[in-house]
Amino acid sequence: MQLHVETRGHGPVRLALVHGFLGSGPLWTDVVDALDPDRFTVLLVDLRGHGASPRADTAAGERYGLAMMAADLVETLPTGLDAVVGHSLGGRVVADAVGSLQPRRAVYLDPGFGLRLPRDGVLGTLFWRTPGLRGVVAWAYDRVDRRLDAANAALVDAAHRQWDRSMAADVLQDVAVHPVPPAAPVVPSTLVLSDDARLVVPPADVDRFAALGWEVVRMPGIHHDVLLLDGPRTARVIEQAVLR
C-alpha cells in the first residue's frame, strides 16, 4: 500500500518520521519546526488507517497488523535515508521495516517493543476474545492528553477523527504477541526513553539493548508523547542521534 507522505524542508539530510497509534504526520509539527529546513528534508508518513493514508480493505482480506504496516513503509519510503524515526507503534513498525529500508540510522522514541498486555496462554486467549473488546480499546485510547497545549490538542483531535477505529484490538494484540527481544541492531540504532518507557520497553531489556550496541538516550521529566509535549527537545535528541 502506498502511504500518504508530506515533505517538509529541503536540506541534504533526509529523515522519515513515523507516528504512533491513532496519530498522523502533522503531530510532528513542533519537531519539524525545530529542525533547520536548510539542513533537513523531512518525510511525514501516515500509517495505513491513519491520517490521509488508505484504509485496509478488510473485505478483501487485508488487515491492520505489523507485517502489513511494515510492508507499507518499505513500499512507500526510499531506501538509504539518513534516518527513519518511529514513535510508539511507529517505532515497532520501523523495527520490522528497517532491514529493507536500510537507513543510515534508526531512532526509536518509546517504541512498542513489549506492551504490558496479556500475550499468550489461557489468560491471553480469553482477554483477546472478550466480547466488545474492540469498542472498549478504541474508547480507552481515543482521548486527548490534558497536558498538551491548544495547538497540539487540536492536532491530536484531528488525527483521532481520521483514525480507523476498527483496527484497535488487532493492532494492539499483534504488538503484544510479537515483542522485540534484545538483539544486535540491524542498522546503527538509538533507543530514546521517556519516564513512561517501562510501559512499552521492559526495563530489564534496556541494559541488554545497550550491551548489544544500541545507543540508549533517556529523556527524564517527560511522558510518552514526547513529540507533542516538547517538540524542540525531541528534535534535538533526533538531530544529535542522526548527526553524530
BELBEL-V899194 format. One record per residue. N is the residue number from 1. SS is DSSP state (h for helix, s for strand, l for the rest). Layout:
BEGIN
{{N | SS} {N | SS}}
END
This chain:
BEGIN
{{1 | l} {2 | l} {3 | l} {4 | l} {5 | s} {6 | s} {7 | s} {8 | s} {9 | s} {10 | l} {11 | l} {12 | l} {13 | s} {14 | s} {15 | s} {16 | s} {17 | s} {18 | s} {19 | l} {20 | l} {21 | l} {22 | l} {23 | l} {24 | l} {25 | h} {26 | h} {27 | h} {28 | h} {29 | h} {30 | h} {31 | h} {32 | h} {33 | h} {34 | l} {35 | l} {36 | l} {37 | l} {38 | l} {39 | l} {40 | s} {41 | s} {42 | s} {43 | s} {44 | s} {45 | s} {46 | l} {47 | l} {48 | l} {49 | l} {50 | l} {51 | l} {52 | l} {53 | l} {54 | l} {55 | l} {56 | l} {57 | l} {58 | h} {59 | h} {60 | h} {61 | l} {62 | l} {63 | l} {64 | l} {65 | l} {66 | h} {67 | h} {68 | h} {69 | h} {70 | h} {71 | h} {72 | h} {73 | h} {74 | h} {75 | h} {76 | h} {77 | l} {78 | l} {79 | l} {80 | l} {81 | l} {82 | l} {83 | s} {84 | s} {85 | s} {86 | s} {87 | s} {88 | l} {89 | h} {90 | h} {91 | h} {92 | h} {93 | h} {94 | h} {95 | h} {96 | h} {97 | h} {98 | h} {99 | h} {100 | h} {101 | h} {102 | l} {103 | l} {104 | l} {105 | s} {106 | s} {107 | s} {108 | s} {109 | s} {110 | l} {111 | l} {112 | l} {113 | l} {114 | l} {115 | l} {116 | l} {117 | l} {118 | l} {119 | l} {120 | l} {121 | h} {122 | h} {123 | h} {124 | h} {125 | h} {126 | h} {127 | h} {128 | h} {129 | l} {130 | l} {131 | l} {132 | l} {133 | h} {134 | h} {135 | h} {136 | h} {137 | h} {138 | h} {139 | h} {140 | h} {141 | h} {142 | l} {143 | l} {144 | l} {145 | l} {146 | l} {147 | l} {148 | l} {149 | l} {150 | h} {151 | h} {152 | h} {153 | h} {154 | h} {155 | h} {156 | h} {157 | h} {158 | h} {159 | h} {160 | h} {161 | h} {162 | h} {163 | l} {164 | l} {165 | h} {166 | h} {167 | h} {168 | h} {169 | h} {170 | h} {171 | h} {172 | h} {173 | h} {174 | h} {175 | h} {176 | h} {177 | h} {178 | l} {179 | l} {180 | l} {181 | l} {182 | l} {183 | l} {184 | l} {185 | l} {186 | l} {187 | l} {188 | l} {189 | s} {190 | s} {191 | s} {192 | s} {193 | s} {194 | l} {195 | l} {196 | l} {197 | h} {198 | h} {199 | h} {200 | l} {201 | l} {202 | l} {203 | h} {204 | h} {205 | h} {206 | h} {207 | h} {208 | h} {209 | h} {210 | h} {211 | h} {212 | l} {213 | l} {214 | l} {215 | s} {216 | s} {217 | s} {218 | s} {219 | l} {220 | l} {221 | l} {222 | l} {223 | l} {224 | l} {225 | l} {226 | h} {227 | h} {228 | h} {229 | h} {230 | l} {231 | h} {232 | h} {233 | h} {234 | h} {235 | h} {236 | h} {237 | h} {238 | h} {239 | h} {240 | h} {241 | h} {242 | h} {243 | h} {244 | l}}
END
